[in-house]
Amino acid sequence: MLEYEKSGELKTKSIDLLDLAPSFITGSYDRTCKLWDTASGEELHTLEGHRNVVYAIAFNNPYGSVCLSFNPQSTLVATGSMDTTAKLWDVQNGEEAFTLTGHSAEIIALSFNTSGDRIITGSFDHTVAVWDAGTGRRVCTLIGHCAEISSALFNWDCSLILTGSMDKTCMLWDALSGKHVATLTGHDDEILDSCFDYTGKLIATASADGTARVFSAVTRKCISKLEGHEGEISKISFNPQGNRLLTGSSDKTARIWDAQTGQCLQVLEGHTDEIFSCAFNYQGNIVITGTGKLSTIGAEPRVCTEEGTESLRKKTRWRILK
């Protein structure tokens, strides 16, 4: 059973997230997660349970997100929090399945692999933990970074794990053995986010130095450098086709880039606060961006489609260029 708010009243209901599509989910400094209807922007449910901040923004699709993620089968939702724990939730009955404990600092990143049997959590304790999603048991711990972890995710065939850190590097790990494979360098400041494309052939990194980079996952060499933001880049993601990148920045804008050339194709403006999270939907024709500060609760995400852009509370006037 899940507690949720409706017309200012706290209610309890058993829900199936599979029935909520098309939807997306966000996490907040108010310690809750909220489910939204993508088309209307209507708030559907409020999920409560963590004792501290939850960082998240995700569509209900097989591709996951930063610190909140659906498994590929959409049978589990995982949330990570500043309370140093991650939680797995059964979406059929709304009940907590497991609490993953063992980190000594807040969890800022988590991701399922594409088969859904493993989940990784990245923490400010400088480590990444690999967990069995079916039992909640810790499988191994990845140790090598010398600063806080900012991102952690599997590639598409589950053979590699990519981790980003505030030590200015990204690392590649063998997903089965947990052994370190390679280190990606080049940024002049902290890595704030990193990701694979959906083929696993490309890696993108975003940094507090205001730039993003694209690397070959095979050669580990830099292919392109994305320059144009006037502040740190806190989020980066590929579209499902792998030819575009989306970045969100403290300069209050999001940008869409050509992944191969590094050319900026479009600047998405409208937010009045720094953007901390952004994502493409499953088809790549909708973009969602989220803002907020430590002192802000309930900052409004914006949804951008090919037809235009809409705040969850009010309309603006931007559009995605094909």
C-alpha positions as CSV (number, residue, x, y, z in Angstrom):
1,M,0.0,0.0,0.0
2,L,1.2,3.5,-0.8
3,E,0.4,6.8,0.9
4,Y,-0.4,9.7,-1.4
5,E,-1.9,13.1,-1.3
6,K,-5.1,14.1,-3.0
7,S,-6.8,17.5,-2.6
8,G,-4.7,18.1,0.5
9,E,-5.8,14.8,2.1
10,L,-3.5,11.9,2.9
11,K,-4.9,8.6,1.4
12,T,-3.7,5.0,1.1
13,K,-4.1,3.0,-2.0
14,S,-2.6,-0.1,-3.7
15,I,-1.4,0.9,-7.2
16,D,0.3,-0.7,-10.1
17,L,2.8,1.7,-11.8
18,L,2.4,-0.2,-15.1
19,D,-1.1,1.3,-15.2
20,L,0.3,4.8,-15.0
21,A,2.0,4.9,-18.3
22,P,2.9,7.3,-19.9
23,S,4.3,8.7,-16.6
24,F,7.5,9.8,-15.0
25,I,8.7,10.1,-11.4
26,T,10.6,12.7,-9.5
27,G,12.4,12.9,-6.2
28,S,12.6,15.9,-3.9
29,Y,14.3,17.6,-1.0
30,D,11.0,17.1,0.9
31,R,11.9,13.4,1.1
32,T,9.1,12.2,-1.2
33,C,8.8,10.9,-4.7
34,K,6.0,12.0,-7.0
35,L,4.4,10.3,-10.0
36,W,3.2,12.6,-12.8
37,D,1.2,12.1,-15.9
38,T,3.4,13.0,-18.9
39,A,0.7,14.3,-21.1
40,S,-1.3,16.5,-18.7
41,G,1.4,17.3,-16.1
42,E,-1.0,16.2,-13.4
43,E,0.4,14.9,-10.1
44,L,-0.8,11.3,-9.7
45,H,0.7,10.0,-6.4
46,T,3.2,10.9,-3.6
47,L,5.5,8.1,-2.4
48,E,6.9,8.4,1.1
49,G,9.4,6.4,3.2
50,H,12.9,7.8,3.1
51,R,14.1,9.8,6.0
52,N,16.1,12.3,3.9
53,V,16.4,13.9,0.5
54,V,15.7,11.8,-2.6
55,Y,17.3,13.0,-5.9
56,A,15.6,11.7,-9.0
57,I,13.9,12.3,-12.3
58,A,12.8,9.4,-14.5
59,F,10.4,8.3,-17.2
60,N,8.7,4.9,-16.8
61,N,10.7,3.1,-19.4
62,P,13.6,0.6,-19.7
63,Y,16.4,3.0,-19.5
64,G,16.6,4.1,-15.9
65,S,18.0,7.3,-14.4
66,V,20.2,8.9,-11.8
67,C,19.1,8.1,-8.2
68,L,15.7,6.6,-8.8
69,S,15.1,3.9,-11.3
70,F,12.5,1.4,-12.6
71,N,13.9,-2.0,-13.4
72,P,13.5,-3.0,-17.1
73,Q,10.4,-5.1,-16.3
74,S,8.8,-2.2,-14.4
75,T,8.2,-4.6,-11.5
76,L,10.5,-2.8,-9.1
77,V,11.3,0.9,-8.4
78,A,14.6,1.7,-6.6
79,T,15.2,5.0,-4.7
80,G,18.4,6.3,-3.2
81,S,18.6,8.9,-0.5
82,M,20.8,11.0,1.7
83,D,19.8,8.7,4.6
84,T,22.6,6.4,3.2
85,T,20.1,3.7,2.1
86,A,18.5,2.6,-1.1
87,K,15.0,1.1,-1.2
88,L,13.4,-1.3,-3.6
89,W,9.6,-1.1,-4.0
90,D,7.3,-3.7,-5.4
91,V,5.1,-1.8,-7.9
92,Q,2.4,-4.4,-7.9
93,N,1.4,-3.9,-4.3
94,G,3.3,-0.7,-3.5
95,E,5.2,-2.4,-0.6
96,E,8.9,-2.0,0.2
97,A,10.8,-5.1,-1.0
98,F,14.3,-4.5,0.4
99,T,16.3,-1.8,2.1
100,L,20.0,-1.8,0.9
101,T,22.3,-0.8,3.7
102,G,26.0,-0.6,4.0
103,H,27.1,2.8,2.6
104,S,28.5,5.2,5.2
105,A,27.3,8.4,3.3
106,E,24.4,9.5,1.1
107,I,23.6,7.6,-2.1
108,I,23.6,9.9,-5.0
109,A,23.4,7.4,-7.9
110,L,21.8,4.1,-8.7
111,S,20.9,2.0,-11.7
112,F,19.6,-1.5,-12.6
113,N,21.3,-3.5,-15.3
114,T,19.2,-4.3,-18.4
115,S,18.3,-7.8,-17.2
116,G,17.1,-6.4,-13.9
117,D,18.9,-8.9,-11.6
118,R,21.6,-6.5,-10.4
119,I,21.5,-2.9,-9.1
120,I,24.4,-0.6,-8.3
121,T,24.5,2.3,-5.9
122,G,27.1,5.1,-5.8
123,S,27.8,6.9,-2.6
124,F,29.6,9.9,-1.2
125,D,31.7,7.4,0.7
126,H,33.7,7.0,-2.5
127,T,32.5,3.5,-3.3
128,V,30.0,1.8,-5.6
129,A,28.1,-1.3,-4.4
130,V,26.7,-4.1,-6.6
131,W,23.5,-5.7,-5.2
132,D,21.4,-8.8,-6.1
133,A,18.0,-7.2,-6.9
134,G,16.2,-10.4,-6.1
135,T,17.6,-10.8,-2.5
136,G,19.0,-7.4,-1.6
137,R,22.4,-9.0,-0.9
138,R,25.5,-7.0,-1.6
139,V,27.6,-8.8,-4.3
140,C,30.7,-6.7,-4.4
141,T,32.1,-3.2,-3.8
142,L,34.0,-1.2,-6.4
143,I,36.9,0.7,-4.7
144,G,39.2,3.0,-6.6
145,H,37.9,6.5,-6.7
146,C,39.4,9.0,-4.3
147,A,36.4,11.3,-4.0
148,E,32.6,11.2,-3.9
149,I,30.7,9.1,-6.5
150,S,28.5,11.2,-8.8
151,S,27.2,8.5,-11.2
152,A,27.1,4.8,-11.7
153,L,25.5,2.6,-14.4
154,F,25.8,-0.5,-16.5
155,N,26.2,-0.7,-20.2
156,W,23.5,-2.3,-22.3
157,D,24.9,-5.9,-22.4
158,C,25.7,-5.7,-18.6
159,S,29.4,-6.4,-19.2
160,L,30.7,-3.0,-18.0
161,I,30.0,-0.6,-15.1
162,L,30.7,3.1,-15.6
163,T,31.3,5.3,-12.5
164,G,31.9,9.1,-12.4
165,S,33.5,10.8,-9.4
166,M,34.3,14.2,-8.0
167,D,38.0,13.2,-8.4
168,K,37.6,14.4,-12.0
169,T,37.7,10.9,-13.5
170,C,35.4,8.2,-14.8
171,M,36.2,4.6,-14.3
172,L,35.2,1.4,-16.2
173,W,34.8,-1.8,-14.3
174,D,34.2,-5.4,-15.3
175,A,30.6,-6.0,-14.2
176,L,31.1,-9.7,-13.3
177,S,34.4,-9.6,-11.5
178,G,34.3,-6.0,-10.2
179,K,37.9,-5.4,-11.5
180,H,39.0,-2.0,-12.7
181,V,39.3,-1.9,-16.5
182,A,40.2,1.8,-17.4
183,T,40.2,5.4,-16.2
184,L,38.9,8.2,-18.4
185,T,40.5,11.6,-17.8
186,G,40.6,15.1,-19.3
187,H,38.2,17.2,-17.3
188,D,39.5,20.1,-15.2
189,D,37.0,19.8,-12.4
190,E,34.6,17.3,-10.8
191,I,32.6,14.8,-12.9
192,L,29.0,15.4,-12.1
193,D,27.4,12.8,-14.4
194,S,28.3,10.2,-17.0
195,C,26.4,7.7,-19.2
196,F,26.6,5.1,-22.0
197,D,24.6,5.4,-25.2
198,Y,22.2,2.5,-25.6
199,T,24.6,0.4,-27.7
200,G,27.4,0.8,-25.1
201,K,29.8,2.1,-27.7
202,L,29.9,5.7,-26.5
203,I,30.4,7.2,-23.1
204,A,29.5,10.8,-22.2
205,T,30.8,12.8,-19.3
206,A,29.6,16.1,-17.7
207,S,31.7,18.2,-15.5
208,A,31.8,21.1,-13.1
209,D,34.3,22.7,-15.6
210,G,31.3,23.5,-17.8
211,T,32.1,21.1,-20.6
212,A,31.0,17.6,-21.6
213,R,33.0,15.0,-23.4
214,V,32.2,11.9,-25.6
215,F,34.5,8.9,-25.4
216,S,34.8,5.7,-27.3
217,A,34.0,2.8,-24.9
218,V,36.4,0.6,-27.0
219,T,39.4,2.8,-27.4
220,R,38.7,5.0,-24.4
221,K,39.7,8.1,-26.4
222,C,37.8,11.4,-26.5
223,I,35.8,11.8,-29.7
224,S,34.2,15.2,-29.1
225,K,34.1,18.0,-26.6
226,L,30.8,19.9,-25.9
227,E,31.4,23.5,-25.1
228,G,28.9,26.3,-24.6
229,H,27.3,26.2,-21.2
230,E,28.2,29.1,-18.9
231,G,28.1,27.0,-15.7
232,E,28.7,23.5,-14.5
233,I,26.9,20.6,-16.2
234,S,25.0,18.5,-13.7
235,K,23.3,16.0,-16.0
236,I,23.9,14.4,-19.4
237,S,22.0,11.7,-21.3
238,F,21.8,10.2,-24.8
239,N,18.6,10.0,-26.7
240,P,17.6,6.4,-27.5
241,Q,18.9,6.7,-31.0
242,G,22.3,7.6,-29.7
243,N,22.9,10.6,-32.0
244,R,21.9,13.4,-29.6
245,L,23.0,14.4,-26.1
246,L,21.0,16.4,-23.6
247,T,22.7,18.4,-20.9
248,G,21.4,20.4,-18.0
249,S,23.4,23.2,-16.3
250,S,23.7,25.6,-13.5
251,D,23.4,28.4,-16.1
252,K,19.6,27.6,-16.1
253,T,19.5,26.1,-19.6
254,A,19.5,22.7,-21.1
255,R,21.1,22.0,-24.5
256,I,20.8,19.4,-27.2
257,W,24.0,18.4,-29.0
258,D,25.2,16.3,-31.9
259,A,26.9,13.4,-30.2
260,Q,29.5,12.8,-32.9
261,T,30.5,16.4,-33.7
262,G,29.9,18.1,-30.3
263,Q,27.9,20.8,-32.1
264,C,25.1,22.5,-30.0
265,L,21.8,22.1,-31.9
266,Q,19.5,23.8,-29.5
267,V,19.4,25.8,-26.3
268,L,16.3,25.2,-24.1
269,E,15.5,28.2,-21.9
270,G,12.8,29.1,-19.5
271,H,13.9,27.9,-16.0
272,T,14.7,30.5,-13.4
273,D,16.9,28.2,-11.4
274,E,19.8,25.9,-12.1
275,I,18.9,22.6,-13.8
276,F,20.0,19.6,-11.9
277,S,18.3,16.8,-13.9
278,C,17.1,16.1,-17.4
279,A,16.1,13.1,-19.6
280,F,14.7,12.0,-22.9
281,N,11.7,9.7,-22.9
282,Y,11.7,6.2,-24.5
283,Q,11.0,7.5,-28.0
284,G,13.4,10.5,-27.8
285,N,10.7,13.0,-28.7
286,I,10.1,14.4,-25.2
287,V,12.6,16.0,-22.9
288,I,12.0,16.7,-19.2
289,T,14.1,19.0,-17.1
290,G,14.1,19.7,-13.3
291,T,15.4,22.5,-11.1
292,G,15.9,23.1,-7.5
293,K,18.2,24.3,-4.6
294,L,18.7,23.1,-1.1
295,S,16.3,25.8,0.0
296,T,13.7,25.0,-2.6
297,I,10.9,22.4,-2.2
298,G,8.6,21.6,-5.0
299,A,10.5,23.2,-7.9
300,E,8.6,22.6,-11.1
301,P,9.8,20.2,-13.8
302,R,9.2,21.2,-17.4
303,V,8.3,18.8,-20.2
304,C,9.5,19.6,-23.7
305,T,8.0,17.9,-26.8
306,E,8.4,18.4,-30.5
307,E,5.2,20.6,-30.4
308,G,6.4,22.8,-27.5
309,T,7.2,23.0,-23.8
310,E,5.0,22.9,-20.8
311,S,5.7,23.4,-17.1
312,L,3.8,21.2,-14.8
313,R,2.0,24.4,-13.6
314,K,2.2,26.8,-16.5
315,K,3.1,26.9,-20.2
316,T,6.2,28.4,-21.8
317,R,7.2,28.8,-25.5
318,W,10.1,26.5,-26.4
319,R,10.2,23.5,-28.8
320,I,12.5,20.7,-29.8
321,L,14.0,21.0,-33.2
322,K,14.0,17.8,-35.2
